[in-house]
């Protein structure tokens, strides 16, 4: 089976997203060893099905719908570069459209978002959100900056809106967003990959910076036009797909746990127009929506607004202190940024970050420190949030400190804290200090990789 470059990169995504089930449809013949491994996969699927029944979702039935067994499904697939973090996981550097029927992807189209926005601009100018306009000097809000909402379903709908407004012809059933962590994991299984036409050998360790240098710098010396500079991603995907299709069953089997891991960590986010499917995705924790909870809540959302890839060098952590012995309960949040780059280059500058912090609705901010701008306050998605610019110079540390009162109706006796972790930022060290109503203190320190209730 010969795949085009465009087909390859999308097929890889579906191999991961659909938990490896598509492998059965691409196999022509199966050895006894393969049949043994398939039985292992089936048993794992049955175990997963039993687990999902507890939350009223049949994973197997859901995957059947997503892979087009009930009807042909049309997808918009967003590739988010988390070296340049944006609210839903990263800057959308490229995207693809595809259809799937009976687990077989077809009708692929691959786009560089910069080229798409130039060739198919919006018919009238759309005012961008203030930070995009002021710090990125963007006058017209278009597709590539469409994932500005921290609520992925909202961003997904906005991306569809921009695609169609700018002349895209597809009507989508769903949106799938992936960060570079997904491709890194595939390289861990199937790499290293030799890219002879580019003089490169790519593996999980050098992938991010090697590809970034190729599409930003080296393409110029290779006679490659700016329009075609991201073809290396398609070429890499072709080689990876060939390895996937020809690999032994044990490697293919790893894709199942790989997919589950990336979905749970929100390296893959899913959105569907169908309310029933979307509700199942939400129950599984794969929607990327702003969580609705009755507990205490923190959602820190960073947005890189200087177009450099500084997030590769940023280490994040936060400390949250809450005093439940006072009325109203007092909260202090210290967000720490460590910019580990030693000097500026074509890749990195000072970290310029439009910071948003979502807390329980009805909270009241009393003091802020560490922002470059006057903080802005508002409400959305059932939360109160603060926003402002935080700048971290190269080779330095920066703390942003926020103090606020929790709502008066806040339940202190049965205290729980829900931490929603932003997609794309990697492992996040947290320290939680809770002063109980009786004055006793509890300290929790851990590194989280997905949402966490404490």
C-alpha positions in Angstrom: 0.0 0.0 0.0 1.7 3.2 -1.2 0.7 6.4 0.6 1.2 9.9 -0.5 3.1 12.3 1.8 -0.1 13.9 2.8 -1.8 10.6 3.5 1.1 9.4 5.6 1.1 12.1 8.3 -2.7 11.8 8.8 -2.6 8.0 8.8 0.0 8.1 11.6 -2.3 10.3 13.6 -5.2 8.0 13.2 -3.0 5.0 14.2 -2.4 6.7 17.5 -5.8 8.3 18.1 -7.9 5.3 17.3 -5.9 3.0 19.7 -4.3 0.9 17.0 -7.6 -0.6 15.8 -6.9 0.5 12.2 -4.0 -1.9 12.0 -6.4 -4.8 11.5 -7.7 -3.2 8.3 -4.3 -2.6 6.8 -3.1 -6.2 7.4 -3.3 -8.5 4.4 -2.4 -11.8 6.1 -1.7 -12.8 9.6 0.8 -15.3 11.0 0.0 -17.4 14.1 2.2 -15.1 16.1 0.2 -12.1 14.9 -3.1 -13.8 15.8 -1.7 -14.4 19.4 -0.9 -10.7 19.6 -4.3 -9.7 18.2 -6.0 -11.8 20.9 -3.9 -9.8 23.5 -5.2 -6.6 21.9 -8.8 -7.9 22.0 -8.5 -8.9 25.6 -7.1 -5.4 26.4 -10.0 -3.9 24.5 -12.4 -5.9 26.6 -10.7 -4.8 29.8 -11.0 -1.2 28.6 -14.6 -1.7 27.7 -15.3 -2.9 31.3 -13.5 0.1 32.7 -15.4 2.6 30.5 -18.8 1.0 31.4 -18.3 2.5 34.9 -18.5 6.0 33.3 -21.2 4.9 30.9 -19.0 5.1 27.7 -18.4 2.1 25.4 -14.9 2.8 24.1 -15.3 0.2 21.4 -18.6 1.6 20.1 -17.1 5.1 20.3 -14.1 4.1 18.1 -16.4 2.5 15.6 -18.2 5.8 15.2 -15.0 7.8 15.0 -13.5 5.4 12.3 -16.5 5.8 10.0 -18.3 2.5 10.4 -21.7 4.1 11.0 -21.1 6.9 8.4 -18.2 8.6 6.7 -16.5 11.1 9.1 -14.7 14.3 8.0 -11.9 15.7 10.2 -9.9 18.8 10.6 -6.6 17.9 12.1 -4.5 20.6 13.8 -0.7 20.2 14.4 0.2 22.3 17.5 3.8 23.2 18.0 4.2 23.3 21.8 7.7 25.0 21.5 5.4 28.1 21.0 2.7 27.5 23.5 -0.9 28.6 22.9 -4.0 28.0 25.1 -4.9 24.6 23.6 -1.4 23.2 23.4 0.7 25.1 20.8 0.8 27.4 17.8 -1.1 25.7 14.9 1.8 25.6 12.4 0.1 23.3 10.0 -3.2 21.4 9.5 -4.8 18.7 7.4 -8.3 17.6 6.3 -9.3 14.1 5.7 -12.3 11.7 5.6 -12.6 8.3 7.2 -14.9 5.4 6.2 -14.7 1.9 7.6 -11.4 2.8 9.3 -9.8 3.8 5.9 -8.6 7.4 5.7 -9.0 9.1 2.3 -9.1 12.5 0.5 -6.1 14.1 2.3 -5.0 17.7 2.1 -2.1 19.1 4.0 -1.6 22.9 4.6 1.0 25.2 6.1 -1.2 27.7 8.0 0.9 30.7 7.0 0.4 29.8 3.3 -3.3 29.1 3.9 -3.8 32.5 5.6 -2.0 34.4 2.8 -3.7 32.6 -0.1 -7.1 32.4 1.5 -7.6 35.4 3.7 -10.8 36.3 5.4 -13.1 38.3 3.1 -13.3 41.2 5.6 -10.8 42.1 8.4 -11.6 40.6 11.8 -10.3 42.3 14.9 -8.0 40.0 16.8 -8.0 39.5 20.5 -6.0 42.4 22.1 -2.8 40.4 23.0 -2.5 39.0 19.4 -2.9 42.5 17.9 -0.7 44.3 20.4 2.2 41.9 20.9 2.2 39.9 17.6 1.3 42.9 15.5 -1.5 41.0 13.8 -4.1 43.2 12.2 -6.5 40.5 10.9 -7.5 37.5 13.0 -7.2 34.4 10.9 -7.0 30.6 11.1 -3.5 30.2 12.5 -4.4 32.2 15.6 -7.8 30.7 16.0 -7.1 28.5 19.1 -7.0 31.5 21.4 -9.7 30.2 23.8 -8.5 28.0 26.7 -11.6 26.0 26.2 -10.8 23.5 23.4 -14.4 23.0 22.1 -14.6 26.8 21.7 -11.3 27.0 19.9 -12.2 24.0 17.7 -15.4 25.7 16.6 -13.5 28.9 15.9 -10.9 27.0 13.8 -13.8 25.5 11.7 -15.3 29.0 11.4 -12.1 30.5 10.1 -11.4 27.5 7.7 -14.8 28.0 6.1 -14.7 31.8 6.2 -11.4 31.7 4.4 -12.8 29.5 1.6 -12.3 26.0 2.9 -14.8 23.6 1.3 -15.1 20.8 3.8 -17.9 20.3 6.4 -16.3 18.7 9.4 -17.6 16.2 11.9 -14.8 16.7 14.2 -11.5 18.4 15.1 -8.4 16.6 16.3 -5.4 18.5 17.8 -2.0 17.0 18.4 1.2 18.3 19.9 4.7 17.4 18.9 4.8 14.9 21.8 2.8 12.4 19.8 5.4 12.3 17.0 8.2 12.1 19.5 6.6 9.0 21.0 6.3 7.4 17.6 10.0 8.1 17.0 10.8 6.4 20.3 9.2 3.2 18.9 10.2 3.4 15.2 13.2 5.7 15.1 15.8 6.7 14.4 14.7 7.8 10.9 17.3 8.7 8.2 16.2 11.6 6.0 18.9 11.3 3.2 17.5 14.1 1.1 18.0 16.5 3.9 21.3 15.0 5.3 19.6 14.3 8.7 19.0 11.4 11.1 16.0 12.2 13.3 15.2 10.5 16.6 13.1 11.3 19.7 15.9 13.3 21.3 16.8 15.6 18.4 13.4 15.8 16.6 12.1 19.1 17.9 15.2 21.3 17.4 16.3 19.5 14.2 13.0 20.0 12.5 12.7 23.6 13.8 16.1 24.5 12.3 15.2 22.8 9.0 12.0 24.7 8.5 13.3 28.1 9.8 16.9 28.2 8.7 18.4 25.3 6.6 15.7 25.1 3.9 17.1 28.4 2.4 20.5 26.7 1.6 18.8 23.7 0.1 16.9 25.5 -2.7 13.6 24.8 -1.0 10.9 27.6 -1.2 9.3 29.0 1.9 6.0 27.5 0.7 7.5 24.0 0.7 9.8 24.3 3.7 7.5 22.1 5.9 7.6 19.2 3.4 10.1 17.5 5.7 7.3 16.7 8.0 5.4 14.9 5.3 8.6 13.1 4.2 9.2 12.0 7.8 5.7 10.8 8.1 6.0 8.7 4.9 9.0 6.9 6.4 7.3 6.4 9.8 4.2 5.0 8.1 6.2 2.5 6.2 7.8 1.4 9.5 4.4 1.2 11.2 2.9 -1.0 8.4 5.8 -3.3 8.2 6.6 -3.6 12.0 6.1 -6.7 14.1 2.9 -7.0 16.2 4.6 -6.2 19.4 5.5 -2.7 18.3 2.0 -2.2 16.9 0.6 -3.3 20.2 2.4 -0.4 21.9 0.3 2.1 19.9 -2.7 1.2 22.1 -1.1 2.3 25.4 0.6 5.1 23.5 -2.7 6.5 22.4 -4.3 6.2 25.8 -1.3 8.0 27.4 -1.4 10.9 25.0 -5.1 11.3 25.2 -5.0 11.3 29.0 -2.1 13.9 29.0 -4.0 16.0 26.5 -1.3 15.8 23.8 -4.3 14.8 21.7 -7.6 16.7 22.0 -10.9 15.8 20.4 -14.0 17.8 19.4 -17.2 16.6 17.6 -20.2 18.4 16.4 -22.3 15.4 17.3 -23.5 16.0 20.9 -23.6 12.4 21.8 -20.1 11.7 20.7 -18.8 14.9 22.3 -20.5 14.0 25.6 -18.6 10.6 25.5 -15.4 12.4 24.8 -16.0 14.8 27.7 -16.7 11.9 30.1 -13.4 10.2 29.1 -11.5 13.5 29.8 -10.4 14.0 26.2 -12.3 17.2 25.3 -9.9 19.8 26.6 -12.9 21.8 27.9 -12.7 24.1 30.9 -13.7 21.7 33.7 -16.9 22.4 35.6 -16.4 21.6 39.3 -17.9 22.6 42.7 -14.5 22.4 44.3 -11.6 24.9 44.4 -10.1 25.2 41.0 -6.9 26.5 39.2 -6.2 26.6 35.5 -3.1 28.5 34.5 -3.0 29.2 30.7 0.2 30.5 29.0 0.3 32.0 25.5 3.6 32.8 23.9 3.1 36.1 22.1 6.5 36.9 20.6 6.6 34.1 17.9 9.9 32.6 19.1 10.2 29.1 20.4 11.1 30.0 23.9 8.8 27.4 25.5 11.5 24.8 24.7 13.6 26.5 27.4 10.9 27.3 30.0 10.5 25.3 33.2 7.2 26.0 35.0 6.0 25.3 38.5 3.6 26.8 41.0 2.9 26.9 44.7 -0.7 27.3 46.0 -1.4 28.3 49.6 -5.0 28.3 50.8 -6.1 29.3 54.3 -9.5 27.8 55.1 -9.5 29.0 58.7 -10.4 32.5 57.5 -13.7 33.8 56.1 -13.7 34.2 53.2 -10.9 31.6 52.5 -7.7 33.3 51.4 -5.6 32.0 48.5 -2.1 32.8 47.3 -0.8 31.5 44.0 2.9 31.8 43.0 3.6 30.9 39.4 7.3 30.4 38.7 9.1 30.5 35.3 12.7 29.5 34.8 14.1 30.6 31.4 17.0 28.2 30.9 18.3 29.6 27.6 21.7 31.3 28.0 21.6 33.7 25.1 19.3 34.9 22.3 19.4 33.2 18.9 17.2 32.6 15.9 15.2 30.2 18.1 14.7 32.1 21.4 14.3 35.5 23.0 12.9 36.7 26.3 9.7 34.8 27.2 6.7 37.1 26.5 3.6 35.4 27.8 0.0 36.5 27.9 -1.0 34.8 31.2 -4.6 33.8 32.1 -5.5 32.3 35.5 -8.9 30.8 36.0 -10.3 30.3 39.5 -13.8 29.6 40.9 -16.4 32.0 39.8 -17.0 34.6 42.5 -13.4 34.8 43.6 -12.1 38.3 44.2 -8.5 39.2 43.4 -6.9 41.4 46.0 -3.3 41.7 45.0 -0.9 40.9 42.1 2.8 41.1 41.6 5.1 40.2 38.7 2.9 41.3 35.7 4.2 43.8 33.1 0.7 45.2 32.6 -2.3 46.1 34.7 -4.3 42.9 35.3 -7.5 42.5 33.5 -10.5 40.7 35.1 -13.4 38.9 33.6 -15.6 35.8 33.6 -16.1 33.0 31.1 -16.9 29.3 31.1 -18.2 29.5 34.6 -14.9 30.9 36.0 -13.4 34.1 37.1 -10.1 34.9 35.5 -7.2 37.3 35.6 -5.1 38.1 32.6 -1.9 40.1 32.0 1.6 40.1 30.4 4.4 38.2 32.1 7.9 38.6 30.7 10.8 36.4 31.7 14.3 37.4 30.4 16.7 34.9 29.1 18.7 33.0 31.8 16.5 34.3 34.7 13.7 33.3 37.1 10.4 35.1 37.3 7.5 34.7 39.8 4.0 36.0 39.3 2.1 36.2 42.6 -1.7 36.4 42.8 -3.7 36.8 46.0 -7.5 36.4 46.1 -10.5 35.6 48.3 -12.4 32.4 47.4 -16.2 32.7 47.1 -18.3 33.2 50.3 -20.3 30.0 49.5 -17.1 28.0 49.3 -17.2 24.6 51.1 -14.2 24.5 53.5 -15.0 21.4 55.6 -14.8 19.0 52.6 -12.0 20.8 50.7 -10.9 19.6 47.3 -8.7 21.3 44.7 -9.1 20.6 41.0 -5.9 21.5 39.0 -6.6 21.7 35.3 -3.3 21.4 33.4 -2.7 23.2 30.2 -2.0 21.0 27.2 1.5 21.1 25.7 3.5 22.4 28.7 5.0 19.1 29.9 5.3 17.8 33.5 4.3 20.5 36.0 5.7 20.5 39.6 3.2 21.8 42.1 3.2 22.5 45.8 -0.1 22.8 47.7 -0.2 24.1 51.2 -3.7 23.8 52.9 -4.5 25.4 56.2 -7.6 23.6 57.5 -10.4 25.3 59.3 -8.9 24.1 62.6 -5.6 25.6 61.8 -3.7 22.4 60.9 -1.6 22.4 57.8 -1.3 19.8 55.0 1.4 20.0 52.3 1.3 18.1 49.0 4.2 18.1 46.6 4.1 16.3 43.3 4.7 16.6 39.5 1.5 16.3 37.5 1.2 15.3 33.9 -2.6 15.8 33.5 -5.5 17.2 35.4 -5.4 16.4 39.1 -7.8 16.5 42.1 -6.1 17.0 45.5 
